[in-house]
Amino acid sequence: MFFLKKKFIKILLIVTINLTEQNTTLNLALIQWYDFKLRNQYIYGCPQLEIIKSFNFIDIEAIQDIVHIIPRFNSDNEYLVNKFIF
């Protein structure tokens, strides 16, 4: 999972597109977004997230940091950001 300007994303696919006519290479990632499940709701000091059905292609260079997102077991669509690992 990755961090993008205070938003959390899951990378599903990484592609390189070569446009030979424009002599350009695009490095893109297909992502799915996470959203905060509850505002200002933390468990063990970690924010709660839920994955939403929103997909986009973004430039790989826009990704800022790697984070560790773990699922909450016995819960549907609930995740925690592990801030203690990195």
PDB file of N, CA, C and O in Angstrom:
ATOM      1  N   MET A   1       0.833  -1.155   0.000  1.00  0.00           N
ATOM      2  CA  MET A   1       0.000   0.000   0.000  1.00  0.00           C
ATOM      3  C   MET A   1       0.889   1.234   0.000  1.00  0.00           C
ATOM      4  O   MET A   1       2.034   1.200   0.452  1.00  0.00           O
ATOM      5  N   PHE A   2       0.353   2.282  -0.500  1.00  0.00           N
ATOM      6  CA  PHE A   2       1.167   3.465  -0.676  1.00  0.00           C
ATOM      7  C   PHE A   2       0.434   4.700  -0.191  1.00  0.00           C
ATOM      8  O   PHE A   2      -0.785   4.703  -0.016  1.00  0.00           O
ATOM      9  N   PHE A   3       1.218   5.752   0.020  1.00  0.00           N
ATOM     10  CA  PHE A   3       0.723   7.019   0.525  1.00  0.00           C
ATOM     11  C   PHE A   3       0.850   8.049  -0.581  1.00  0.00           C
ATOM     12  O   PHE A   3       1.917   8.194  -1.178  1.00  0.00           O
ATOM     13  N   LEU A   4      -0.231   8.765  -0.859  1.00  0.00           N
ATOM     14  CA  LEU A   4      -0.243   9.745  -1.933  1.00  0.00           C
ATOM     15  C   LEU A   4      -0.926  11.009  -1.433  1.00  0.00           C
ATOM     16  O   LEU A   4      -2.155  11.081  -1.408  1.00  0.00           O
ATOM     17  N   LYS A   5      -0.138  12.013  -1.032  1.00  0.00           N
ATOM     18  CA  LYS A   5      -0.673  13.307  -0.585  1.00  0.00           C
ATOM     19  C   LYS A   5      -1.809  13.143   0.426  1.00  0.00           C
ATOM     20  O   LYS A   5      -2.918  13.632   0.215  1.00  0.00           O
ATOM     21  N   LYS A   6      -1.513  12.446   1.528  1.00  0.00           N
ATOM     22  CA  LYS A   6      -2.465  12.207   2.613  1.00  0.00           C
ATOM     23  C   LYS A   6      -3.661  11.370   2.192  1.00  0.00           C
ATOM     24  O   LYS A   6      -4.718  11.430   2.821  1.00  0.00           O
ATOM     25  N   LYS A   7      -3.501  10.603   1.148  1.00  0.00           N
ATOM     26  CA  LYS A   7      -4.495   9.634   0.720  1.00  0.00           C
ATOM     27  C   LYS A   7      -3.795   8.286   0.642  1.00  0.00           C
ATOM     28  O   LYS A   7      -2.593   8.215   0.389  1.00  0.00           O
ATOM     29  N   PHE A   8      -4.541   7.237   0.856  1.00  0.00           N
ATOM     30  CA  PHE A   8      -3.977   5.901   0.813  1.00  0.00           C
ATOM     31  C   PHE A   8      -4.510   5.175  -0.410  1.00  0.00           C
ATOM     32  O   PHE A   8      -5.694   5.260  -0.734  1.00  0.00           O
ATOM     33  N   ILE A   9      -3.608   4.454  -1.088  1.00  0.00           N
ATOM     34  CA  ILE A   9      -3.968   3.761  -2.318  1.00  0.00           C
ATOM     35  C   ILE A   9      -3.421   2.334  -2.283  1.00  0.00           C
ATOM     36  O   ILE A   9      -2.505   2.012  -1.528  1.00  0.00           O
ATOM     37  N   LYS A  10      -4.007   1.508  -3.114  1.00  0.00           N
ATOM     38  CA  LYS A  10      -3.522   0.142  -3.334  1.00  0.00           C
ATOM     39  C   LYS A  10      -3.172   0.038  -4.811  1.00  0.00           C
ATOM     40  O   LYS A  10      -4.013   0.307  -5.669  1.00  0.00           O
ATOM     41  N   ILE A  11      -1.948  -0.345  -5.111  1.00  0.00           N
ATOM     42  CA  ILE A  11      -1.527  -0.470  -6.501  1.00  0.00           C
ATOM     43  C   ILE A  11      -1.956  -1.841  -7.022  1.00  0.00           C
ATOM     44  O   ILE A  11      -1.633  -2.877  -6.441  1.00  0.00           O
ATOM     45  N   LEU A  12      -2.688  -1.818  -8.125  1.00  0.00           N
ATOM     46  CA  LEU A  12      -3.181  -3.047  -8.734  1.00  0.00           C
ATOM     47  C   LEU A  12      -2.358  -3.469  -9.943  1.00  0.00           C
ATOM     48  O   LEU A  12      -2.226  -4.661 -10.219  1.00  0.00           O
ATOM     49  N   LEU A  13      -1.799  -2.493 -10.671  1.00  0.00           N
ATOM     50  CA  LEU A  13      -1.083  -2.786 -11.909  1.00  0.00           C
ATOM     51  C   LEU A  13      -0.109  -1.657 -12.199  1.00  0.00           C
ATOM     52  O   LEU A  13      -0.440  -0.486 -12.014  1.00  0.00           O
ATOM     53  N   ILE A  14       1.083  -1.999 -12.649  1.00  0.00           N
ATOM     54  CA  ILE A  14       2.074  -1.004 -13.086  1.00  0.00           C
ATOM     55  C   ILE A  14       2.332  -1.231 -14.565  1.00  0.00           C
ATOM     56  O   ILE A  14       2.616  -2.352 -14.987  1.00  0.00           O
ATOM     57  N   VAL A  15       2.231  -0.162 -15.355  1.00  0.00           N
ATOM     58  CA  VAL A  15       2.420  -0.266 -16.809  1.00  0.00           C
ATOM     59  C   VAL A  15       3.382   0.810 -17.291  1.00  0.00           C
ATOM     60  O   VAL A  15       3.490   1.885 -16.701  1.00  0.00           O
ATOM     61  N   THR A  16       4.072   0.494 -18.369  1.00  0.00           N
ATOM     62  CA  THR A  16       4.896   1.459 -19.085  1.00  0.00           C
ATOM     63  C   THR A  16       4.345   1.563 -20.499  1.00  0.00           C
ATOM     64  O   THR A  16       4.204   0.561 -21.200  1.00  0.00           O
ATOM     65  N   ILE A  17       4.038   2.781 -20.906  1.00  0.00           N
ATOM     66  CA  ILE A  17       3.496   3.032 -22.241  1.00  0.00           C
ATOM     67  C   ILE A  17       4.506   3.858 -23.018  1.00  0.00           C
ATOM     68  O   ILE A  17       4.891   4.947 -22.592  1.00  0.00           O
ATOM     69  N   ASN A  18       4.930   3.338 -24.155  1.00  0.00           N
ATOM     70  CA  ASN A  18       5.866   4.053 -25.023  1.00  0.00           C
ATOM     71  C   ASN A  18       5.098   4.659 -26.191  1.00  0.00           C
ATOM     72  O   ASN A  18       4.483   3.942 -26.980  1.00  0.00           O
ATOM     73  N   LEU A  19       5.139   5.965 -26.293  1.00  0.00           N
ATOM     74  CA  LEU A  19       4.533   6.680 -27.416  1.00  0.00           C
ATOM     75  C   LEU A  19       5.658   7.049 -28.371  1.00  0.00           C
ATOM     76  O   LEU A  19       6.340   8.056 -28.177  1.00  0.00           O
ATOM     77  N   THR A  20       5.848   6.244 -29.386  1.00  0.00           N
ATOM     78  CA  THR A  20       6.993   6.432 -30.277  1.00  0.00           C
ATOM     79  C   THR A  20       6.877   7.693 -31.127  1.00  0.00           C
ATOM     80  O   THR A  20       7.886   8.326 -31.439  1.00  0.00           O
ATOM     81  N   GLU A  21       5.660   8.059 -31.500  1.00  0.00           N
ATOM     82  CA  GLU A  21       5.495   9.257 -32.327  1.00  0.00           C
ATOM     83  C   GLU A  21       5.859  10.526 -31.565  1.00  0.00           C
ATOM     84  O   GLU A  21       6.409  11.463 -32.143  1.00  0.00           O
ATOM     85  N   GLN A  22       5.549  10.557 -30.254  1.00  0.00           N
ATOM     86  CA  GLN A  22       5.901  11.725 -29.434  1.00  0.00           C
ATOM     87  C   GLN A  22       7.221  11.540 -28.695  1.00  0.00           C
ATOM     88  O   GLN A  22       7.663  12.443 -27.985  1.00  0.00           O
ATOM     89  N   ASN A  23       7.859  10.376 -28.856  1.00  0.00           N
ATOM     90  CA  ASN A  23       9.113  10.071 -28.181  1.00  0.00           C
ATOM     91  C   ASN A  23       8.960  10.242 -26.663  1.00  0.00           C
ATOM     92  O   ASN A  23       9.788  10.881 -26.013  1.00  0.00           O
ATOM     93  N   THR A  24       7.883   9.658 -26.111  1.00  0.00           N
ATOM     94  CA  THR A  24       7.542   9.812 -24.696  1.00  0.00           C
ATOM     95  C   THR A  24       7.280   8.435 -24.084  1.00  0.00           C
ATOM     96  O   THR A  24       6.735   7.540 -24.729  1.00  0.00           O
ATOM     97  N   THR A  25       7.678   8.298 -22.844  1.00  0.00           N
ATOM     98  CA  THR A  25       7.392   7.091 -22.071  1.00  0.00           C
ATOM     99  C   THR A  25       6.579   7.477 -20.845  1.00  0.00           C
ATOM    100  O   THR A  25       6.950   8.396 -20.115  1.00  0.00           O
ATOM    101  N   LEU A  26       5.475   6.781 -20.619  1.00  0.00           N
ATOM    102  CA  LEU A  26       4.624   7.024 -19.457  1.00  0.00           C
ATOM    103  C   LEU A  26       4.723   5.834 -18.517  1.00  0.00           C
ATOM    104  O   LEU A  26       4.515   4.692 -18.927  1.00  0.00           O
ATOM    105  N   ASN A  27       5.037   6.100 -17.266  1.00  0.00           N
ATOM    106  CA  ASN A  27       5.072   5.072 -16.224  1.00  0.00           C
ATOM    107  C   ASN A  27       3.852   5.298 -15.339  1.00  0.00           C
ATOM    108  O   ASN A  27       3.802   6.258 -14.570  1.00  0.00           O
ATOM    109  N   LEU A  28       2.870   4.408 -15.451  1.00  0.00           N
ATOM    110  CA  LEU A  28       1.596   4.603 -14.771  1.00  0.00           C
ATOM    111  C   LEU A  28       1.290   3.439 -13.835  1.00  0.00           C
ATOM    112  O   LEU A  28       1.787   2.327 -14.012  1.00  0.00           O
ATOM    113  N   ALA A  29       0.465   3.723 -12.844  1.00  0.00           N
ATOM    114  CA  ALA A  29      -0.016   2.694 -11.921  1.00  0.00           C
ATOM    115  C   ALA A  29      -1.533   2.767 -11.865  1.00  0.00           C
ATOM    116  O   ALA A  29      -2.109   3.846 -11.723  1.00  0.00           O
ATOM    117  N   LEU A  30      -2.176   1.609 -11.978  1.00  0.00           N
ATOM    118  CA  LEU A  30      -3.617   1.523 -11.760  1.00  0.00           C
ATOM    119  C   LEU A  30      -3.815   1.348 -10.264  1.00  0.00           C
ATOM    120  O   LEU A  30      -3.273   0.418  -9.666  1.00  0.00           O
ATOM    121  N   ILE A  31      -4.592   2.243  -9.658  1.00  0.00           N
ATOM    122  CA  ILE A  31      -4.742   2.242  -8.209  1.00  0.00           C
ATOM    123  C   ILE A  31      -6.206   2.123  -7.806  1.00  0.00           C
ATOM    124  O   ILE A  31      -7.117   2.415  -8.581  1.00  0.00           O
ATOM    125  N   GLN A  32      -6.396   1.689  -6.581  1.00  0.00           N
ATOM    126  CA  GLN A  32      -7.703   1.704  -5.936  1.00  0.00           C
ATOM    127  C   GLN A  32      -7.543   2.504  -4.649  1.00  0.00           C
ATOM    128  O   GLN A  32      -6.532   2.386  -3.956  1.00  0.00           O
ATOM    129  N   TRP A  33      -8.537   3.309  -4.340  1.00  0.00           N
ATOM    130  CA  TRP A  33      -8.460   4.242  -3.219  1.00  0.00           C
ATOM    131  C   TRP A  33      -8.963   3.635  -1.920  1.00  0.00           C
ATOM    132  O   TRP A  33      -9.877   2.811  -1.908  1.00  0.00           O
ATOM    133  N   TYR A  34      -8.338   4.068  -0.820  1.00  0.00           N
ATOM    134  CA  TYR A  34      -8.847   3.845   0.528  1.00  0.00           C
ATOM    135  C   TYR A  34      -9.421   5.163   1.023  1.00  0.00           C
ATOM    136  O   TYR A  34      -8.975   6.232   0.607  1.00  0.00           O
ATOM    137  N   ASP A  35     -10.401   5.092   1.902  1.00  0.00           N
ATOM    138  CA  ASP A  35     -10.942   6.281   2.550  1.00  0.00           C
ATOM    139  C   ASP A  35     -10.988   6.013   4.046  1.00  0.00           C
ATOM    140  O   ASP A  35     -11.010   4.859   4.475  1.00  0.00           O
ATOM    141  N   PHE A  36     -11.003   7.069   4.831  1.00  0.00           N
ATOM    142  CA  PHE A  36     -11.094   6.906   6.273  1.00  0.00           C
ATOM    143  C   PHE A  36     -12.480   6.382   6.625  1.00  0.00           C
ATOM    144  O   PHE A  36     -13.491   6.950   6.212  1.00  0.00           O
ATOM    145  N   LYS A  37     -12.520   5.302   7.386  1.00  0.00           N
ATOM    146  CA  LYS A  37     -13.793   4.687   7.750  1.00  0.00           C
ATOM    147  C   LYS A  37     -14.568   5.594   8.699  1.00  0.00           C
ATOM    148  O   LYS A  37     -15.755   5.849   8.493  1.00  0.00           O
ATOM    149  N   LEU A  38     -13.915   6.065   9.703  1.00  0.00           N
ATOM    150  CA  LEU A  38     -14.510   6.985  10.665  1.00  0.00           C
ATOM    151  C   LEU A  38     -13.539   8.134  10.889  1.00  0.00           C
ATOM    152  O   LEU A  38     -12.354   7.903  11.132  1.00  0.00           O
ATOM    153  N   ARG A  39     -14.012   9.335  10.814  1.00  0.00           N
ATOM    154  CA  ARG A  39     -13.136  10.502  11.029  1.00  0.00           C
ATOM    155  C   ARG A  39     -12.668  10.529  12.483  1.00  0.00           C
ATOM    156  O   ARG A  39     -13.451  10.339  13.414  1.00  0.00           O
ATOM    157  N   ASN A  40     -11.382  10.768  12.647  1.00  0.00           N
ATOM    158  CA  ASN A  40     -10.760  10.872  13.977  1.00  0.00           C
ATOM    159  C   ASN A  40     -10.978   9.624  14.832  1.00  0.00           C
ATOM    160  O   ASN A  40     -10.991   9.707  16.060  1.00  0.00           O
ATOM    161  N   GLN A  41     -11.148   8.476  14.190  1.00  0.00           N
ATOM    162  CA  GLN A  41     -11.306   7.223  14.921  1.00  0.00           C
ATOM    163  C   GLN A  41     -10.027   6.403  14.765  1.00  0.00           C
ATOM    164  O   GLN A  41      -9.683   5.990  13.657  1.00  0.00           O
ATOM    165  N   TYR A  42      -9.339   6.172  15.849  1.00  0.00           N
ATOM    166  CA  TYR A  42      -8.094   5.431  15.825  1.00  0.00           C
ATOM    167  C   TYR A  42      -8.223   4.191  16.709  1.00  0.00           C
ATOM    168  O   TYR A  42      -8.874   4.221  17.753  1.00  0.00           O
ATOM    169  N   ILE A  43      -7.600   3.120  16.278  1.00  0.00           N
ATOM    170  CA  ILE A  43      -7.507   1.903  17.077  1.00  0.00           C
ATOM    171  C   ILE A  43      -6.026   1.615  17.247  1.00  0.00           C
ATOM    172  O   ILE A  43      -5.294   1.500  16.263  1.00  0.00           O
ATOM    173  N   TYR A  44      -5.589   1.500  18.478  1.00  0.00           N
ATOM    174  CA  TYR A  44      -4.170   1.295  18.796  1.00  0.00           C
ATOM    175  C   TYR A  44      -3.306   2.401  18.206  1.00  0.00           C
ATOM    176  O   TYR A  44      -2.145   2.158  17.875  1.00  0.00           O
ATOM    177  N   GLY A  45      -3.836   3.599  18.069  1.00  0.00           N
ATOM    178  CA  GLY A  45      -3.096   4.728  17.504  1.00  0.00           C
ATOM    179  C   GLY A  45      -3.011   4.708  15.994  1.00  0.00           C
ATOM    180  O   GLY A  45      -2.266   5.496  15.411  1.00  0.00           O
ATOM    181  N   CYS A  46      -3.758   3.823  15.341  1.00  0.00           N
ATOM    182  CA  CYS A  46      -3.724   3.691  13.883  1.00  0.00           C
ATOM    183  C   CYS A  46      -5.087   4.091  13.293  1.00  0.00           C
ATOM    184  O   CYS A  46      -6.126   3.687  13.814  1.00  0.00           O
ATOM    185  N   PRO A  47      -5.085   4.881  12.210  1.00  0.00           N
ATOM    186  CA  PRO A  47      -6.364   5.259  11.602  1.00  0.00           C
ATOM    187  C   PRO A  47      -7.045   4.071  10.930  1.00  0.00           C
ATOM    188  O   PRO A  47      -6.385   3.175  10.403  1.00  0.00           O
ATOM    189  N   GLN A  48      -8.386   4.080  10.958  1.00  0.00           N
ATOM    190  CA  GLN A  48      -9.181   3.048  10.300  1.00  0.00           C
ATOM    191  C   GLN A  48      -9.481   3.461   8.870  1.00  0.00           C
ATOM    192  O   GLN A  48      -9.829   4.612   8.607  1.00  0.00           O
ATOM    193  N   LEU A  49      -9.345   2.508   7.942  1.00  0.00           N
ATOM    194  CA  LEU A  49      -9.619   2.760   6.531  1.00  0.00           C
ATOM    195  C   LEU A  49     -10.631   1.755   6.001  1.00  0.00           C
ATOM    196  O   LEU A  49     -10.848   0.693   6.583  1.00  0.00           O
ATOM    197  N   GLU A  50     -11.243   2.121   4.880  1.00  0.00           N
ATOM    198  CA  GLU A  50     -12.057   1.188   4.110  1.00  0.00           C
ATOM    199  C   GLU A  50     -11.699   1.379   2.647  1.00  0.00           C
ATOM    200  O   GLU A  50     -11.389   2.491   2.218  1.00  0.00           O
ATOM    201  N   ILE A  51     -11.741   0.295   1.879  1.00  0.00           N
ATOM    202  CA  ILE A  51     -11.423   0.382   0.457  1.00  0.00           C
ATOM    203  C   ILE A  51     -12.703   0.763  -0.286  1.00  0.00           C
ATOM    204  O   ILE A  51     -13.778   0.240   0.008  1.00  0.00           O
ATOM    205  N   ILE A  52     -12.580   1.672  -1.243  1.00  0.00           N
ATOM    206  CA  ILE A  52     -13.750   2.123  -1.988  1.00  0.00           C
ATOM    207  C   ILE A  52     -13.619   1.697  -3.444  1.00  0.00           C
ATOM    208  O   ILE A  52     -12.529   1.351  -3.900  1.00  0.00           O
ATOM    209  N   LYS A  53     -14.720   1.724  -4.163  1.00  0.00           N
ATOM    210  CA  LYS A  53     -14.733   1.283  -5.560  1.00  0.00           C
ATOM    211  C   LYS A  53     -14.431   2.455  -6.483  1.00  0.00           C
ATOM    212  O   LYS A  53     -15.257   2.842  -7.310  1.00  0.00           O
ATOM    213  N   SER A  54     -13.255   3.005  -6.330  1.00  0.00           N
ATOM    214  CA  SER A  54     -12.797   4.108  -7.175  1.00  0.00           C
ATOM    215  C   SER A  54     -11.408   3.743  -7.692  1.00  0.00           C
ATOM    216  O   SER A  54     -10.500   3.464  -6.909  1.00  0.00           O
ATOM    217  N   PHE A  55     -11.249   3.748  -9.011  1.00  0.00           N
ATOM    218  CA  PHE A  55      -9.997   3.346  -9.651  1.00  0.00           C
ATOM    219  C   PHE A  55      -9.490   4.494 -10.517  1.00  0.00           C
ATOM    220  O   PHE A  55     -10.279   5.221 -11.121  1.00  0.00           O
ATOM    221  N   ASN A  56      -8.166   4.652 -10.574  1.00  0.00           N
ATOM    222  CA  ASN A  56      -7.546   5.673 -11.420  1.00  0.00           C
ATOM    223  C   ASN A  56      -6.192   5.194 -11.890  1.00  0.00           C
ATOM    224  O   ASN A  56      -5.582   4.316 -11.280  1.00  0.00           O
ATOM    225  N   PHE A  57      -5.721   5.783 -12.992  1.00  0.00           N
ATOM    226  CA  PHE A  57      -4.322   5.666 -13.398  1.00  0.00           C
ATOM    227  C   PHE A  57      -3.614   6.921 -12.927  1.00  0.00           C
ATOM    228  O   PHE A  57      -4.107   8.029 -13.136  1.00  0.00           O
ATOM    229  N   ILE A  58      -2.461   6.758 -12.292  1.00  0.00           N
ATOM    230  CA  ILE A  58      -1.663   7.899 -11.860  1.00  0.00           C
ATOM    231  C   ILE A  58      -0.224   7.705 -12.305  1.00  0.00           C
ATOM    232  O   ILE A  58       0.197   6.588 -12.607  1.00  0.00           O
ATOM    233  N   ASP A  59       0.514   8.779 -12.344  1.00  0.00           N
ATOM    234  CA  ASP A  59       1.942   8.737 -12.632  1.00  0.00           C
ATOM    235  C   ASP A  59       2.656   8.128 -11.425  1.00  0.00           C
ATOM    236  O   ASP A  59       2.381   8.508 -10.287  1.00  0.00           O
ATOM    237  N   ILE A  60       3.558   7.202 -11.663  1.00  0.00           N
ATOM    238  CA  ILE A  60       4.251   6.526 -10.566  1.00  0.00           C
ATOM    239  C   ILE A  60       5.029   7.516  -9.701  1.00  0.00           C
ATOM    240  O   ILE A  60       5.159   7.308  -8.495  1.00  0.00           O
ATOM    241  N   GLU A  61       5.542   8.576 -10.291  1.00  0.00           N
ATOM    242  CA  GLU A  61       6.312   9.554  -9.536  1.00  0.00           C
ATOM    243  C   GLU A  61       5.453  10.321  -8.526  1.00  0.00           C
ATOM    244  O   GLU A  61       6.002  10.995  -7.655  1.00  0.00           O
ATOM    245  N   ALA A  62       4.129  10.238  -8.617  1.00  0.00           N
ATOM    246  CA  ALA A  62       3.242  10.921  -7.666  1.00  0.00           C
ATOM    247  C   ALA A  62       3.156  10.186  -6.331  1.00  0.00           C
ATOM    248  O   ALA A  62       2.690  10.754  -5.343  1.00  0.00           O
ATOM    249  N   ILE A  63       3.596   8.941  -6.290  1.00  0.00           N
ATOM    250  CA  ILE A  63       3.549   8.155  -5.054  1.00  0.00           C
ATOM    251  C   ILE A  63       4.646   8.653  -4.129  1.00  0.00           C
ATOM    252  O   ILE A  63       5.803   8.768  -4.531  1.00  0.00           O
ATOM    253  N   GLN A  64       4.276   8.949  -2.881  1.00  0.00           N
ATOM    254  CA  GLN A  64       5.219   9.565  -1.960  1.00  0.00           C
ATOM    255  C   GLN A  64       5.891   8.606  -0.990  1.00  0.00           C
ATOM    256  O   GLN A  64       7.075   8.767  -0.693  1.00  0.00           O
ATOM    257  N   ASP A  65       5.173   7.624  -0.494  1.00  0.00           N
ATOM    258  CA  ASP A  65       5.740   6.791   0.560  1.00  0.00           C
ATOM    259  C   ASP A  65       5.031   5.435   0.587  1.00  0.00           C
ATOM    260  O   ASP A  65       3.895   5.310   0.130  1.00  0.00           O
ATOM    261  N   ILE A  66       5.702   4.442   1.119  1.00  0.00           N
ATOM    262  CA  ILE A  66       5.127   3.118   1.288  1.00  0.00           C
ATOM    263  C   ILE A  66       4.623   3.009   2.728  1.00  0.00           C
ATOM    264  O   ILE A  66       5.329   3.383   3.665  1.00  0.00           O
ATOM    265  N   VAL A  67       3.415   2.502   2.900  1.00  0.00           N
ATOM    266  CA  VAL A  67       2.876   2.264   4.235  1.00  0.00           C
ATOM    267  C   VAL A  67       2.394   0.827   4.321  1.00  0.00           C
ATOM    268  O   VAL A  67       2.193   0.161   3.306  1.00  0.00           O
ATOM    269  N   HIS A  68       2.215   0.365   5.534  1.00  0.00           N
ATOM    270  CA  HIS A  68       1.756  -0.994   5.782  1.00  0.00           C
ATOM    271  C   HIS A  68       0.302  -0.929   6.240  1.00  0.00           C
ATOM    272  O   HIS A  68       0.013  -0.408   7.317  1.00  0.00           O
ATOM    273  N   ILE A  69      -0.606  -1.452   5.431  1.00  0.00           N
ATOM    274  CA  ILE A  69      -2.031  -1.479   5.766  1.00  0.00           C
ATOM    275  C   ILE A  69      -2.417  -2.924   6.027  1.00  0.00           C
ATOM    276  O   ILE A  69      -2.173  -3.811   5.210  1.00  0.00           O
ATOM    277  N   ILE A  70      -3.021  -3.138   7.178  1.00  0.00           N
ATOM    278  CA  ILE A  70      -3.378  -4.503   7.572  1.00  0.00           C
ATOM    279  C   ILE A  70      -4.896  -4.620   7.712  1.00  0.00           C
ATOM    280  O   ILE A  70      -5.546  -3.679   8.166  1.00  0.00           O
ATOM    281  N   PRO A  71      -5.465  -5.759   7.329  1.00  0.00           N
ATOM    282  CA  PRO A  71      -6.914  -5.933   7.496  1.00  0.00           C
ATOM    283  C   PRO A  71      -7.272  -6.197   8.950  1.00  0.00           C
ATOM    284  O   PRO A  71      -6.500  -6.806   9.690  1.00  0.00           O
ATOM    285  N   ARG A  72      -8.437  -5.740   9.347  1.00  0.00           N
ATOM    286  CA  ARG A  72      -8.975  -6.105  10.662  1.00  0.00           C
ATOM    287  C   ARG A  72      -9.725  -7.409  10.484  1.00  0.00           C
ATOM    288  O   ARG A  72     -10.727  -7.463   9.771  1.00  0.00           O
ATOM    289  N   PHE A  73      -9.252  -8.439  11.116  1.00  0.00           N
ATOM    290  CA  PHE A  73      -9.850  -9.753  10.962  1.00  0.00           C
ATOM    291  C   PHE A  73     -11.235  -9.783  11.599  1.00  0.00           C
ATOM    292  O   PHE A  73     -11.499  -9.079  12.574  1.00  0.00           O
ATOM    293  N   ASN A  74     -12.106 -10.600  11.040  1.00  0.00           N
ATOM    294  CA  ASN A  74     -13.505 -10.730  11.459  1.00  0.00           C
ATOM    295  C   ASN A  74     -14.293  -9.445  11.228  1.00  0.00           C
ATOM    296  O   ASN A  74     -15.320  -9.231  11.872  1.00  0.00           O
ATOM    297  N   SER A  75     -13.833  -8.594  10.326  1.00  0.00           N
ATOM    298  CA  SER A  75     -14.534  -7.355   9.965  1.00  0.00           C
ATOM    299  C   SER A  75     -14.548  -7.251   8.443  1.00  0.00           C
ATOM    300  O   SER A  75     -13.602  -7.665   7.773  1.00  0.00           O
ATOM    301  N   ASP A  76     -15.615  -6.701   7.914  1.00  0.00           N
ATOM    302  CA  ASP A  76     -15.718  -6.503   6.474  1.00  0.00           C
ATOM    303  C   ASP A  76     -15.225  -5.119   6.099  1.00  0.00           C
ATOM    304  O   ASP A  76     -15.686  -4.115   6.642  1.00  0.00           O
ATOM    305  N   ASN A  77     -14.287  -5.072   5.169  1.00  0.00           N
ATOM    306  CA  ASN A  77     -13.786  -3.820   4.607  1.00  0.00           C
ATOM    307  C   ASN A  77     -13.288  -2.851   5.679  1.00  0.00           C
ATOM    308  O   ASN A  77     -13.607  -1.662   5.642  1.00  0.00           O
ATOM    309  N   GLU A  78     -12.520  -3.351   6.614  1.00  0.00           N
ATOM    310  CA  GLU A  78     -11.882  -2.511   7.623  1.00  0.00           C
ATOM    311  C   GLU A  78     -10.391  -2.799   7.629  1.00  0.00           C
ATOM    312  O   GLU A  78      -9.961  -3.952   7.662  1.00  0.00           O
ATOM    313  N   TYR A  79      -9.612  -1.727   7.595  1.00  0.00           N
ATOM    314  CA  TYR A  79      -8.159  -1.829   7.546  1.00  0.00           C
ATOM    315  C   TYR A  79      -7.561  -0.830   8.518  1.00  0.00           C
ATOM    316  O   TYR A  79      -8.181   0.182   8.847  1.00  0.00           O
ATOM    317  N   LEU A  80      -6.354  -1.120   8.973  1.00  0.00           N
ATOM    318  CA  LEU A  80      -5.620  -0.215   9.841  1.00  0.00           C
ATOM    319  C   LEU A  80      -4.288   0.124   9.206  1.00  0.00           C
ATOM    320  O   LEU A  80      -3.663  -0.733   8.581  1.00  0.00           O
ATOM    321  N   VAL A  81      -3.848   1.353   9.355  1.00  0.00           N
ATOM    322  CA  VAL A  81      -2.531   1.769   8.888  1.00  0.00           C
ATOM    323  C   VAL A  81      -1.544   1.511  10.016  1.00  0.00           C
ATOM    324  O   VAL A  81      -1.665   2.086  11.098  1.00  0.00           O
ATOM    325  N   ASN A  82      -0.576   0.654   9.764  1.00  0.00           N
ATOM    326  CA  ASN A  82       0.447   0.338  10.755  1.00  0.00           C
ATOM    327  C   ASN A  82       1.512   1.421  10.695  1.00  0.00           C
ATOM    328  O   ASN A  82       2.398   1.374   9.842  1.00  0.00           O
ATOM    329  N   LYS A  83       1.432   2.385  11.585  1.00  0.00           N
ATOM    330  CA  LYS A  83       2.385   3.497  11.607  1.00  0.00           C
ATOM    331  C   LYS A  83       3.678   3.142  12.332  1.00  0.00           C
ATOM    332  O   LYS A  83       4.615   3.940  12.334  1.00  0.00           O
ATOM    333  N   PHE A  84       3.750   1.982  12.939  1.00  0.00           N
ATOM    334  CA  PHE A  84       4.878   1.631  13.774  1.00  0.00           C
ATOM    335  C   PHE A  84       5.947   0.829  13.052  1.00  0.00           C
ATOM    336  O   PHE A  84       7.022   0.603  13.608  1.00  0.00           O
ATOM    337  N   ILE A  85       5.679   0.390  11.816  1.00  0.00           N
ATOM    338  CA  ILE A  85       6.615  -0.477  11.114  1.00  0.00           C
ATOM    339  C   ILE A  85       7.692   0.299  10.362  1.00  0.00           C
ATOM    340  O   ILE A  85       8.813  -0.194  10.237  1.00  0.00           O
ATOM    341  N   PHE A  86       7.390   1.504   9.854  1.00  0.00           N
ATOM    342  CA  PHE A  86       8.376   2.244   9.071  1.00  0.00           C
ATOM    343  C   PHE A  86       8.857   3.451   9.818  1.00  0.00           C
ATOM    344  O   PHE A  86       9.695   4.198   9.311  1.00  0.00           O
TER     345      PHE A  86
END
